[in-house]
Amino acid sequence: MIRLLVLLLLTGSMATLHAQDFQRHFIAEDFTAENLFTNNIEGPCFDEAGNLYVVNYQKDGTIGLIAPNRKISLFLTLPQGSTANSIKFDSKGNMYLADFSAHNVLKVNMKNKKVSVYAHNDGFNQPNDICINSKNQLFASDPNWKESTGKIWRIDKGGKAVLLDDKMGTTNGIELSPDERILYVNESVQRKIWAFDVDFDGNISNKRLFAEFPDFGFDGMKCDKEGNLYVTRYGKGTIAILSPKGELIREVQLKGKNCSNLVFGGLNGKLVFVTLQDRKGMEMFRNDIAGKGY
């Protein structure tokens, strides 16, 4: 069902593209106009109906909705003091938000748009990015930008926060492999990507350096269905695609420079939608492999 619905999104959203451009891989095109979001645009995520949600629409502390017909509107305004960085949905359709400014993970009831605090811990720095597994366990990066340090948390059912690692660099992008056996976490300042083994209960072990870059920063990451990792190179304006062995396959050049996150969607999950903080909008490109979950 989700593939059919996202196909409908593609039909509406791609109408303005030339046919020859649609057939080309790895060529960035505008998906939205510039300056529709703030410079904190982040966290793109599709729901089951093919709606795309993106944080900080028009002003910080909001969630924008891009419908399958490509119409953009305000979905909700968060409680005062809250600013979201990342969006994820669980298997029941509930929305979760990494709320960095209020140091929470929020939960949104999609039927009545009620926002509640799902997880709070006095040890949180500022939850930045989140990913979710098939058990509806969340994994959150938690950087301390001032100290160039960071933590990794697991958030279990009911909002219980479990500290997994508190000896990281500036943790930012976080993603699970398609089989959920590997957790990838990057460090923006240190420009390193780490891999951890994940056991049945969601505990991590065997920390190892997966990849490292000499320049620019990192932000959000996503996996495709074959386990390749797509990493936003913040400041360079590229998406680095790494094999499961950590080898660089290619870099996709974007039009903007400050790419903050990405999500797979479109026809058979082979479109990649990217948020750009310098352009305050989104770009997209056609990929050769579908995203994780398609």
C-alpha positions as CSV (number, residue, x, y, z in Angstrom):
1,M,0.0,0.0,0.0
2,I,2.7,2.5,0.9
3,R,4.4,2.0,-2.5
4,L,1.2,2.7,-4.3
5,L,0.5,5.8,-2.2
6,V,4.0,7.1,-2.7
7,L,3.7,6.4,-6.4
8,L,0.7,8.8,-6.4
9,L,3.0,11.4,-4.7
10,L,5.5,10.9,-7.5
11,T,2.8,11.5,-10.1
12,G,1.8,14.8,-8.7
13,S,5.2,16.1,-7.6
14,M,7.1,15.2,-10.7
15,A,4.7,16.8,-13.2
16,T,6.9,19.8,-13.6
17,L,10.1,17.9,-14.5
18,H,11.1,17.2,-18.1
19,A,10.9,13.5,-19.1
20,Q,14.6,13.4,-20.0
21,D,15.6,14.7,-16.5
22,F,13.4,12.2,-14.8
23,Q,15.4,9.4,-16.4
24,R,18.7,10.7,-15.2
25,H,20.2,9.4,-11.9
26,F,21.9,11.5,-9.3
27,I,20.9,14.9,-10.8
28,A,19.6,17.3,-8.1
29,E,16.4,19.2,-8.9
30,D,14.3,21.6,-6.8
31,F,11.4,19.9,-5.0
32,T,10.2,23.1,-3.2
33,A,10.8,26.7,-3.7
34,E,13.5,28.4,-1.5
35,N,12.7,30.2,1.7
36,L,9.6,28.3,2.6
37,F,11.2,26.9,5.8
38,T,13.7,28.4,8.3
39,N,17.4,27.7,8.3
40,N,16.6,24.9,10.7
41,I,14.8,22.8,8.1
42,E,15.4,19.2,8.9
43,G,13.9,15.8,9.5
44,P,11.9,14.9,6.4
45,C,9.7,11.8,6.9
46,F,6.8,10.2,5.0
47,D,3.7,8.8,6.6
48,E,1.8,5.8,5.2
49,A,-0.5,8.1,3.1
50,G,2.4,9.6,1.2
51,N,2.4,12.9,3.1
52,L,5.9,14.4,3.7
53,Y,6.5,16.1,7.1
54,V,9.4,18.5,7.5
55,V,10.3,20.6,10.6
56,N,10.4,24.4,10.9
57,Y,8.0,25.5,8.2
58,Q,8.0,29.3,8.0
59,K,9.1,29.7,11.6
60,D,11.0,27.5,14.1
61,G,8.8,25.3,16.4
62,T,6.5,24.1,13.6
63,I,5.9,21.1,11.4
64,G,5.2,21.5,7.8
65,L,3.2,19.1,5.6
66,I,3.8,18.5,1.9
67,A,0.8,16.7,0.5
68,P,0.9,14.2,-2.4
69,N,-0.2,17.0,-4.7
70,R,2.8,19.0,-3.6
71,K,0.8,21.6,-1.7
72,I,2.6,22.8,1.4
73,S,0.8,23.8,4.6
74,L,1.3,24.1,8.4
75,F,0.6,20.9,10.1
76,L,1.1,22.0,13.7
77,T,2.9,24.4,16.0
78,L,4.8,22.8,18.9
79,P,4.4,24.0,22.5
80,Q,6.4,27.1,23.3
81,G,10.1,26.4,23.9
82,S,10.1,23.3,21.7
83,T,11.9,23.0,18.3
84,A,12.1,19.7,16.4
85,N,15.1,18.4,14.6
86,S,13.9,14.9,13.4
87,I,10.7,13.1,12.7
88,K,9.9,9.4,12.8
89,F,6.7,7.3,12.8
90,D,6.1,4.1,14.7
91,S,4.2,1.1,13.4
92,K,0.9,2.5,14.7
93,G,1.3,5.8,12.9
94,N,2.3,7.9,15.9
95,M,4.8,10.7,15.2
96,Y,8.0,11.2,17.3
97,L,10.1,14.3,17.3
98,A,13.6,15.0,18.6
99,D,13.0,18.3,20.5
100,F,16.5,19.8,20.9
101,S,15.6,23.1,22.5
102,A,13.4,21.6,25.2
103,H,15.6,18.5,25.7
104,N,12.8,16.0,25.0
105,V,11.5,13.4,22.6
106,L,7.9,14.4,21.8
107,K,5.0,12.2,20.7
108,V,2.2,13.5,18.4
109,N,-1.2,11.9,18.2
110,M,-1.9,12.2,14.5
111,K,-5.7,12.1,15.0
112,N,-6.0,15.1,17.3
113,K,-2.5,16.6,16.9
114,K,-2.0,16.5,20.6
115,V,1.7,16.8,21.5
116,S,3.0,15.2,24.7
117,V,6.5,14.5,26.1
118,Y,7.3,10.9,25.3
119,A,10.8,10.9,26.9
120,H,12.8,13.2,29.1
121,N,15.9,12.5,31.0
122,D,18.1,14.9,33.0
123,G,21.1,13.5,31.2
124,F,19.9,14.6,27.8
125,N,22.0,17.3,26.1
126,Q,19.7,18.1,23.2
127,P,18.2,15.1,21.3
128,N,19.1,15.8,17.7
129,D,18.3,12.9,15.4
130,I,16.3,9.7,15.8
131,C,15.8,6.4,14.1
132,I,13.3,3.6,14.9
133,N,13.3,-0.2,14.6
134,S,10.5,-2.7,14.0
135,K,9.9,-3.0,17.8
136,N,9.2,0.7,18.0
137,Q,12.4,1.3,19.9
138,L,13.9,4.7,19.2
139,F,17.6,5.4,19.0
140,A,18.6,9.1,19.5
141,S,21.8,11.0,19.0
142,D,22.4,13.6,21.7
143,P,25.3,16.1,21.0
144,N,26.8,18.7,23.3
145,W,28.0,21.2,20.7
146,K,29.8,23.5,23.1
147,E,31.9,20.6,24.5
148,S,32.2,18.7,21.2
149,T,30.9,15.6,22.9
150,G,27.8,13.4,22.6
151,K,25.8,10.5,23.7
152,I,23.6,7.8,22.2
153,W,20.3,6.8,23.8
154,R,17.7,4.1,23.3
155,I,14.2,4.9,24.1
156,D,12.0,1.9,25.0
157,K,8.2,1.5,25.0
158,G,6.6,4.0,27.3
159,G,9.4,6.5,26.9
160,K,12.1,5.0,29.1
161,A,15.5,6.4,28.1
162,V,18.5,4.0,28.3
163,L,22.0,5.5,27.9
164,L,24.0,3.4,25.4
165,D,27.2,5.4,25.1
166,D,28.3,8.7,26.7
167,K,31.8,8.9,25.3
168,M,31.2,10.0,21.8
169,G,32.1,13.1,19.8
170,T,29.5,15.5,18.5
171,T,26.8,12.9,17.7
172,N,24.4,13.8,14.9
173,G,23.1,11.5,12.2
174,I,21.9,8.1,13.3
175,E,20.5,5.2,11.3
176,L,19.9,1.4,11.5
177,S,20.9,-1.0,8.7
178,P,18.0,-2.7,6.9
179,D,18.4,-5.9,9.1
180,E,18.6,-3.7,12.2
181,R,21.8,-5.4,13.3
182,I,24.0,-2.4,12.8
183,L,23.6,1.1,14.2
184,Y,25.5,3.9,12.4
185,V,26.2,7.2,14.3
186,N,28.2,10.1,12.9
187,E,30.1,12.9,14.7
188,S,29.7,16.2,12.9
189,V,32.8,18.0,14.3
190,Q,35.1,15.0,14.3
191,R,33.8,13.9,10.8
192,K,33.7,10.2,11.8
193,I,31.0,7.6,11.3
194,W,30.9,4.8,13.8
195,A,29.2,1.4,13.5
196,F,27.9,-0.7,16.4
197,D,26.4,-4.2,16.6
198,V,22.8,-4.2,17.8
199,D,21.5,-7.2,19.7
200,F,17.9,-8.5,20.1
201,D,17.2,-6.2,23.0
202,G,18.6,-3.1,21.3
203,N,21.9,-3.0,23.2
204,I,25.0,-1.9,21.2
205,S,28.5,-3.3,21.2
206,N,31.7,-3.7,19.1
207,K,32.1,0.0,18.3
208,R,34.3,0.5,15.2
209,L,35.2,3.3,12.8
210,F,33.1,2.9,9.7
211,A,34.3,5.9,7.7
212,E,36.1,9.2,8.1
213,F,36.3,12.4,6.0
214,P,39.0,15.1,6.2
215,D,36.7,18.1,5.7
216,F,33.2,19.6,6.0
217,G,30.6,18.3,8.5
218,F,27.9,15.6,8.7
219,D,24.2,15.7,9.5
220,G,21.4,13.2,8.8
221,M,21.9,9.7,7.3
222,K,19.7,7.0,5.7
223,C,20.2,3.5,4.3
224,D,19.0,2.0,1.1
225,K,17.6,-1.5,0.9
226,E,21.0,-2.9,0.0
227,G,22.6,-1.5,3.1
228,N,24.4,1.4,1.6
229,L,24.6,4.5,3.8
230,Y,23.7,8.0,2.4
231,V,25.4,10.8,4.4
232,T,24.7,14.5,4.2
233,R,28.1,16.3,3.9
234,Y,27.1,19.6,5.5
235,G,28.9,22.6,4.0
236,K,30.0,20.7,0.9
237,G,26.5,20.2,-0.5
238,T,26.9,16.5,-1.4
239,I,25.3,13.2,-0.4
240,A,28.1,10.7,0.2
241,I,27.0,7.1,-0.6
242,L,29.0,4.5,1.3
243,S,28.9,0.7,0.8
244,P,28.3,-1.6,3.8
245,K,32.1,-1.9,4.0
246,G,32.5,1.9,4.4
247,E,33.8,2.4,0.9
248,L,32.8,5.6,-0.9
249,I,30.7,4.6,-4.0
250,R,29.9,8.2,-5.1
251,E,29.0,11.7,-4.0
252,V,25.8,13.3,-5.4
253,Q,26.2,17.0,-5.9
254,L,23.4,19.2,-4.7
255,K,22.5,22.8,-5.7
256,G,22.7,24.0,-2.1
257,K,25.6,23.5,0.4
258,N,24.1,23.0,3.9
259,C,22.3,19.7,3.4
260,S,20.8,18.6,6.8
261,N,18.9,15.4,6.2
262,L,17.2,13.2,3.6
263,V,14.5,10.6,3.0
264,F,13.6,8.1,0.4
265,G,10.3,8.1,-1.5
266,G,8.8,8.4,-4.9
267,L,8.5,5.7,-7.6
268,N,9.6,2.4,-6.0
269,G,11.4,4.4,-3.2
270,K,14.1,5.6,-5.6
271,L,13.7,9.3,-5.2
272,V,15.8,11.0,-2.5
273,F,14.4,14.2,-0.9
274,V,17.0,16.4,0.8
275,T,16.5,19.4,3.2
276,L,18.9,22.3,2.6
277,Q,19.4,24.9,5.4
278,D,21.1,27.5,3.2
279,R,18.3,27.4,0.6
280,K,15.5,26.9,3.3
281,G,13.9,24.4,1.0
282,M,14.2,20.9,-0.5
283,E,15.9,19.3,-3.5
284,M,15.5,15.7,-4.8
285,F,17.4,13.3,-7.1
286,R,16.6,10.0,-8.7
287,N,18.6,7.1,-7.2
288,D,19.4,3.6,-8.7
289,I,18.5,1.7,-5.5
290,A,15.3,2.0,-3.4
291,G,15.4,3.1,0.2
292,K,15.3,0.8,3.2
293,G,11.7,-0.5,3.7
294,Y,10.7,-0.5,0.0
